[in-house]
Amino acid sequence: MNQEVLERRSELLKKNIHQMLVQDNQHGISRQDNMFLQQMIKELHQTSHELNNARTE
């Protein structure tokens, strides 16, 4: 993927993860939302690795 696309994807994932964590801390989240949060964290981790690889190439 293009480095700019990866950076934008990373920003969006961070923003969404932050919002979910704030909601979880304030009110709690459902089991389904928790699974969605875990998936977003995995995607962010993968995107970070792809971004690092793109920067070194």
Contacts in CASP RR format, 6 or more apart in sequence:
PFRMAT RR
TARGET T0000
AUTHOR 0000-0000-0000
METHOD contacts of the structure
MODEL  1
MNQEVLERRSELLKKNIHQMLVQDNQHGISRQDNMFLQQMIKELHQTSHE
LNNARTE
1 9 0 8 1.000
1 50 0 8 1.000
1 54 0 8 1.000
2 54 0 8 1.000
3 51 0 8 1.000
3 54 0 8 1.000
3 55 0 8 1.000
6 47 0 8 1.000
6 50 0 8 1.000
6 51 0 8 1.000
6 54 0 8 1.000
7 51 0 8 1.000
9 47 0 8 1.000
10 44 0 8 1.000
10 47 0 8 1.000
10 48 0 8 1.000
10 51 0 8 1.000
13 40 0 8 1.000
13 43 0 8 1.000
13 44 0 8 1.000
13 47 0 8 1.000
14 44 0 8 1.000
16 40 0 8 1.000
17 37 0 8 1.000
17 40 0 8 1.000
17 41 0 8 1.000
17 44 0 8 1.000
20 29 0 8 1.000
20 33 0 8 1.000
20 36 0 8 1.000
20 37 0 8 1.000
20 40 0 8 1.000
21 37 0 8 1.000
23 29 0 8 1.000
23 33 0 8 1.000
24 33 0 8 1.000
24 34 0 8 1.000
24 37 0 8 1.000
29 37 0 8 1.000
END
